[in-house]
Amino acid sequence: MDITVADLKSRLAASEDLILIDVREAHEHEEFNVGGKLVPLGTIPSSIAELQDHKEEEIVIYCRSGQRSGMAQKFLQQYGFTNVRNLEGGMLAWAEMEKK
């Protein structure tokens, strides 16, 4: 189950309770982020224990284009995370929407 940039933006504006995870690398996160916790894709397996408390909560994962976050989404689902959403188009789509 994915989420669009427009949906995420409106939900953040409404202060909805979402867990945001940025699976990009640290330098990408520093350039621009939307408030997500930095957990680079390569560290997802070792971060499972840290994320366990959020297993039943809605988690939105994002990256640059949606590819890495899609992989992270599948990985977390294999570990029983039930409500993991991938941001369609990632930060590229977010930046594109900002231009409009």
N, C-alpha and C positions, 0 to 999 in steps of 0.2 A: 504494500500500500504506500503510495507516494503522496507528496503534498506539493502544491504549486507555490511559487514565490508570492503570488497575490494572497493566497490563503494564509501562508505563514505570516506575512506582513500584517494582515488584518488581525490575526490571532495574537501577535506580539503587541500590537497597538491596544488591544483589548486586555492586555496583561494576563492572558491565559497562562496556566501553569504547564509549561512544556520543558522538557529536558532537551537542550540543544548541545549537539556534539559536532565539533569541527574535526574532520579526519585528514585535513591537509597538513603540510609540514609547518614548522614553527615560523619560518620566514613568510609564508603565505598568510598565516594567521595574523602576524604582526602588521602586514600591509593593509589588511581590511578584514574585519569579521563582524558578525552580527550578535556577538555576545555568547557564543557557544564555548563550551569547555574544550580545550585543545587535547585531542587524543589521536595523534597521527595513526593512519591506517595500520602501519607496521606494529604498533603497540596495542592494537585492539585485543589480541589474544591474551596478553599479559595484564590487560585492564579489566577483564571479565569480573574478577572478584570485587574490584572497586565499583563496578557498575551494577552489581547484583541488587542493591537496594532499589533500583529503578526498573526492575524486571517487568513489573505490571504497569508502569507509568508510560505515558506517551513520550517517545523519544524521537526527535527529528535530527537526522544525520545529514551533514552537508560537506561538500568539498568544492573544488573549482568548477567541475562540469556535471557532476552527478555520477561519474563512473566509480570512483573510489568509495563514495558513500553508499553506492549500490552494493559493492562487495562487503562493506562493513555491515550493512543492513542484513544481508543473507547470513553472515557469520553470527551476528547476535541472535537472529531467529533460530539458528541451529542450536543455540544455547538456551532456548526457551523464552527469549524476550518476545512478548506477545504483541506489542504495539509500537513497532519501529517503522518510521516513515523516512523515505529518502526525498530530499529536496530536489525536485525536477530542475535540471539545468544548472544547479549549484550557484556559486557566487557569480558566474558569468551571467546567468539569467537575472540574478538580483541586480547586478550593475546595469544590465540592459533596461530593466524596469525603472531604475532610478533616473535614467535619461529621459523617460517619457513624461 
